Amino acid sequence: MSRSAHPAGPRHADVLPEGHYSAPPTDLNALDAKVWSRTATRTPEGVLSMGGIEVTRLAEEFGTPAYFVDEADFRARCRAWRDAFGTDADVFYAGKAFLSRAVVRWLHEEGLNLDVCSGGELATALGAGMPAERIAFHGNNKSEEEIERAVAAGVGRIVLDSFQEIVRVSHIAERLGRRQPVQIRVTVGVEAHTHEFIATAHEDQKFGIALAGGQAAEAVRRALKLDGIELIGIHSHIGSQIFDMAGFEVSARRVVQLLAEVRDEHGVELPEIDLGGGLGIAYTSDDDPREPHEIAKALNEIVTRECAAANLRTPRISVEPGRAIVGPTAFTLYEVGTIKPLEGLRTYVSVDGGMSDNIRTALYDAEYTVTLVSRRSDAEPMLVRVVGKHCESGDIVVRDAFLPADLAPGDLIAVPATGAYCRSMASNYNHALRPPVVAVDDGAARVIVRRETEEDLLRLDVG
Ligand SMILES: *Cc1c(COP(=O)(O)O)cnc(C)c1O
């Protein structure tokens, strides 16, 4: 995103201050289809509607702040991923992006599998009827109890993350009279974030077992000797919000190289590789994500080519998109409160939520856009920073954006692309009540995660 100051149309400054923004948009009422969910549109009166329901009605019925998820869009994205990868590959939705029982049902109905990384996520998945064999269990520090529950439930795979865990899972499975299918998570020496990937310092992290120095080969050696586990493949996850396929290319090449080494040493061709998730989405108009079919084509080509070169049968591929499925399907609706113009700087617009419902801006310097959605405005653009109501100056929802200069308390504004890592990372900071998630589809709106109440908060505080 452009970081240069832009001279056009500011209300409170002749030259705009430093920030992460491009020029003010020519039409503040326009909705960029890239960052909004499929059914989002403006009525002739200028009110945002999604799934056929206007946000003014949604706000009346469900209050603000609230997350609204476009169920048709979520399902369409599931189908796009499943169809792109076809029947020779598996798509695992990464539940940590956002998980609820309704989401589990949608995934189940649309034929996706599910990644979980805690006992709580596992309980949600099983409780909502996801067949255990379609669940993968991840994590760098799974507890004995979590492993027991996963093995006893019969999860399709456990992704092993350390030497200790190889032994731990095997022992638990033996004790339960099972042979647990497992993959080993390796670090391939590439870490990808946003637009570039870095090929140094990547092994210096808590996840996985390094390919470098023969660590991963040693892990395979040990895993193949144990009776409680059945090693079915190798797993690699290289980062998040990735647009460039080059990182996946290096990752796939190195994983295939390990498969070839395993074949040479043990005479075993491991049948699966998992290339992880991390595929990027458009948070702002400057982001250009790939379509699932392009990603599937690129990954299939890379793996097929590398396997042919190594004279290996092409393994079954799996991928684990989280953000790329749920991220674009939801927006957060806020009501505008205090508006504070700072002469020569920008206007601070306070909303009724903040870092408790979207920590990504504070945590990762994430970028978002924001739009006035309760009415049309033809006022000139003003540079704003949308901030929350928490006692923290880093409580920023949207660092730099333009809203119409006639913005007033009581207006509704929406931040799109908040489906992933917003509700799932929400907190009770300042005893905020975590917002509800409302599914909207075809003229009907339904709460899938209800708003927290003060009673919920006080119930945990046993005095
Ligand atoms: C977080 C994670 C994902 C999903 O990442 P997204 O950026 O949401 O696609 C997939 N696999 C693993 C192992 C992860 O840790």
Ligand as a Chemical Component Dictionary entry (heavy atoms), coordinates in Angstrom:
data_LIG
# 
_chem_comp.id                   LIG 
_chem_comp.type                 NON-POLYMER 
_chem_comp.pdbx_formal_charge   0 
_chem_comp.three_letter_code    LIG 
# 
loop_
_chem_comp_atom.comp_id 
_chem_comp_atom.atom_id 
_chem_comp_atom.alt_atom_id 
_chem_comp_atom.type_symbol 
_chem_comp_atom.charge 
_chem_comp_atom.model_Cartn_x 
_chem_comp_atom.model_Cartn_y 
_chem_comp_atom.model_Cartn_z 
_chem_comp_atom.pdbx_ordinal 
LIG C1 C1 C 0 -2.856 -20.829 10.756 1  
LIG C2 C2 C 0 -2.656 -22.067 9.988  2  
LIG C3 C3 C 0 -3.361 -22.258 8.807  3  
LIG C4 C4 C 0 -4.298 -21.241 8.226  4  
LIG O1 O1 O 0 -3.697 -20.041 7.887  5  
LIG P1 P1 P 0 -4.546 -18.970 7.039  6  
LIG O2 O2 O 0 -3.626 -17.803 6.926  7  
LIG O3 O3 O 0 -5.763 -18.666 7.827  8  
LIG O4 O4 O 0 -4.870 -19.618 5.739  9  
LIG C5 C5 C 0 -3.184 -23.451 8.141  10 
LIG N1 N1 N 0 -2.360 -24.417 8.623  11 
LIG C6 C6 C 0 -1.672 -24.252 9.767  12 
LIG C7 C7 C 0 -0.796 -25.344 10.242 13 
LIG C8 C8 C 0 -1.784 -23.082 10.483 14 
LIG O5 O5 O 0 -1.094 -22.918 11.618 15 
# 
loop_
_chem_comp_bond.comp_id 
_chem_comp_bond.atom_id_1 
_chem_comp_bond.atom_id_2 
_chem_comp_bond.value_order 
_chem_comp_bond.pdbx_ordinal 
LIG C1 C2 SING 1  
LIG C2 C3 SING 2  
LIG C2 C8 DOUB 3  
LIG C3 C4 SING 4  
LIG C3 C5 DOUB 5  
LIG C4 O1 SING 6  
LIG O1 P1 SING 7  
LIG P1 O2 DOUB 8  
LIG P1 O3 SING 9  
LIG P1 O4 SING 10 
LIG C5 N1 SING 11 
LIG N1 C6 DOUB 12 
LIG C6 C7 SING 13 
LIG C6 C8 SING 14 
LIG C8 O5 SING 15 
# 
